[in-house]
Amino acid sequence: MFGLAIAHASGNPVLDAQADFRRARRAHSVARVGRWFARKRRRGRPLTLTDVTTNVGGIAHLELVPLCSIVGTLEPTTQFDARFRPTSELTRHRWERIALAHRKGDALPPIVLLARPDGYYVVDGRHRVSVALALGQRSIDGLVTGERERRRPSLPGSPSRLRVLGPQAC
């Protein structure tokens, strides 16, 4: 119910961007209170990639990435919760500038992602991911390094092989 974000339009993109931020902050607060009442301990921050051998370098390719496959960030952050909703007013100015650019139709640079077997990790572009999710987008342009692999179920008598996952519905 509260997770569905509808991009409302008043005709003034600046006011709409401000309302979008307030709506995203409110969704974070409601989710936090809901977790408290349910007495459920869920992760409050995005997953972080703590593997010290992580190499962000390599050949990057532009890909249309489903937002639901982005599972965390490369570095720890306290600015966003696990669903990339803003957790404080500190991000307001930058968040609203990106939302305003979305509303005006301005081109934004692609986010930078690291592909891992469990999903994509954001290297650069947490605010853009947050705004895209708040505005109800399903996918985002990303420069992806690394490779997502998972085992394909093997048929009897056939060797198991690895399959590279591409952009697909989550």
C-alpha positions as CSV (number, residue, x, y, z in Angstrom):
1,M,0.0,0.0,0.0
2,F,2.7,2.5,1.0
3,G,5.3,1.0,-1.3
4,L,3.5,2.1,-4.4
5,A,4.8,5.4,-5.6
6,I,2.7,7.4,-8.0
7,A,4.4,10.4,-9.6
8,H,1.9,13.2,-9.0
9,A,2.1,16.3,-11.2
10,S,0.9,19.8,-10.3
11,G,2.4,21.4,-13.3
12,N,5.3,23.0,-11.4
13,P,8.3,20.6,-11.5
14,V,10.0,22.3,-8.5
15,L,7.0,21.8,-6.2
16,D,6.5,18.2,-7.6
17,A,10.2,17.4,-6.8
18,Q,9.7,18.7,-3.2
19,A,6.6,16.7,-2.8
20,D,8.3,13.6,-4.1
21,F,11.0,13.9,-1.4
22,R,8.4,14.4,1.3
23,R,6.6,11.3,0.1
24,A,9.7,9.2,0.0
25,R,10.7,10.3,3.5
26,R,7.2,9.5,4.7
27,A,7.4,6.1,3.2
28,H,10.6,5.4,5.1
29,S,9.0,6.6,8.4
30,V,5.9,4.4,7.9
31,A,8.1,1.4,7.1
32,R,10.2,2.0,10.2
33,V,7.1,2.2,12.4
34,G,5.6,-0.8,10.8
35,R,8.8,-2.8,11.5
36,W,8.7,-1.7,15.1
37,F,5.0,-2.7,15.6
38,A,5.6,-6.1,13.8
39,R,8.7,-6.6,16.0
40,K,10.6,-7.7,13.0
41,R,14.3,-7.1,12.7
42,R,15.1,-6.4,9.0
43,R,18.1,-4.7,7.6
44,G,17.7,-1.0,7.8
45,R,20.5,-0.1,5.4
46,P,21.3,-1.4,1.9
47,L,23.6,-4.4,1.7
48,T,27.2,-3.6,1.4
49,L,29.8,-5.4,-0.5
50,T,32.5,-6.2,2.1
51,D,34.6,-8.5,-0.1
52,V,38.1,-7.0,0.1
53,T,39.0,-8.5,-3.3
54,T,36.2,-6.7,-5.1
55,N,37.5,-5.2,-8.3
56,V,35.3,-2.4,-9.8
57,G,37.6,-2.1,-12.8
58,G,37.2,-4.0,-16.0
59,I,35.2,-3.5,-19.1
60,A,32.0,-1.6,-18.4
61,H,29.0,-2.0,-20.7
62,L,25.8,0.1,-20.8
63,E,22.8,-1.9,-19.7
64,L,19.1,-1.3,-18.9
65,V,19.0,-2.7,-15.3
66,P,15.8,-3.6,-13.5
67,L,15.7,-1.6,-10.3
68,C,14.4,-4.6,-8.3
69,S,17.7,-6.4,-9.1
70,I,19.8,-3.7,-7.3
71,V,20.5,-5.2,-3.9
72,G,23.0,-2.8,-2.2
73,T,25.9,-0.4,-2.4
74,L,29.6,-0.9,-2.6
75,E,30.2,1.3,0.5
76,P,28.1,1.6,3.6
77,T,25.6,4.4,3.7
78,T,23.3,5.9,6.4
79,Q,21.6,8.2,3.9
80,F,19.2,5.5,2.6
81,D,17.3,2.5,3.9
82,A,17.4,-1.0,2.4
83,R,14.9,0.1,-0.3
84,F,16.8,3.3,-1.1
85,R,14.4,5.7,0.6
86,P,16.0,8.7,2.1
87,T,16.5,8.4,5.9
88,S,17.2,12.0,6.7
89,E,16.9,15.6,5.6
90,L,20.6,15.7,4.7
91,T,20.0,14.4,1.3
92,R,17.1,16.7,0.5
93,H,18.8,19.2,-1.8
94,R,20.6,16.7,-4.0
95,W,17.6,14.3,-4.1
96,E,15.3,17.2,-5.2
97,R,17.7,18.3,-7.9
98,I,17.7,14.8,-9.4
99,A,14.0,14.5,-9.1
100,L,13.6,17.9,-10.8
101,A,15.8,16.7,-13.6
102,H,13.7,13.6,-14.0
103,R,10.5,15.7,-14.0
104,K,11.9,18.1,-16.6
105,G,13.1,15.2,-18.8
106,D,16.8,16.1,-18.5
107,A,19.3,13.4,-19.3
108,L,21.2,12.1,-16.3
109,P,24.4,10.1,-16.5
110,P,24.0,6.3,-16.1
111,I,24.7,4.9,-12.7
112,V,27.8,2.7,-12.1
113,L,27.1,-0.8,-10.9
114,L,29.0,-3.9,-10.0
115,A,27.3,-7.2,-11.0
116,R,27.6,-10.0,-8.5
117,P,25.7,-13.4,-8.4
118,D,23.2,-12.1,-5.8
119,G,22.4,-8.8,-7.7
120,Y,23.8,-5.4,-8.6
121,Y,25.7,-3.2,-6.2
122,V,25.7,0.6,-6.7
123,V,29.2,2.1,-7.0
124,D,28.0,5.6,-8.0
125,G,24.4,6.8,-8.2
126,R,22.5,6.0,-5.0
127,H,20.5,9.2,-5.2
128,R,19.5,8.5,-8.9
129,V,18.4,5.0,-7.8
130,S,16.4,6.4,-4.9
131,V,14.6,9.0,-7.1
132,A,13.9,6.4,-9.9
133,L,12.3,4.1,-7.3
134,A,10.3,6.9,-5.7
135,L,9.0,7.9,-9.2
136,G,7.9,4.4,-9.9
137,Q,10.4,3.6,-12.7
138,R,11.1,-0.1,-13.3
139,S,14.6,0.2,-14.8
140,I,17.5,2.5,-15.0
141,D,20.5,2.9,-17.3
142,G,23.7,1.6,-15.8
143,L,27.4,1.1,-16.6
144,V,27.9,-2.5,-15.4
145,T,31.2,-4.2,-14.6
146,G,31.5,-7.7,-13.4
147,E,29.3,-10.6,-14.3
148,R,26.2,-12.1,-12.8
149,E,26.3,-15.8,-12.9
150,R,24.2,-18.6,-11.4
151,R,23.9,-22.3,-11.9
152,R,21.3,-23.4,-14.4
153,P,19.4,-26.5,-13.2
154,S,21.0,-29.4,-14.9
155,L,19.0,-32.0,-16.7
156,P,19.8,-35.7,-15.9
157,G,22.8,-36.8,-17.9
158,S,23.9,-33.2,-18.8
159,P,26.7,-31.2,-17.2
160,S,25.7,-28.2,-15.2
161,R,26.7,-24.9,-16.9
162,L,26.9,-21.3,-15.8
163,R,24.4,-18.8,-17.3
164,V,25.0,-15.1,-17.4
165,L,22.0,-13.2,-16.4
166,G,20.9,-10.1,-18.4
167,P,18.2,-7.6,-17.9
168,Q,15.1,-9.4,-17.0
169,A,11.9,-9.0,-15.0
170,C,12.4,-9.6,-11.3
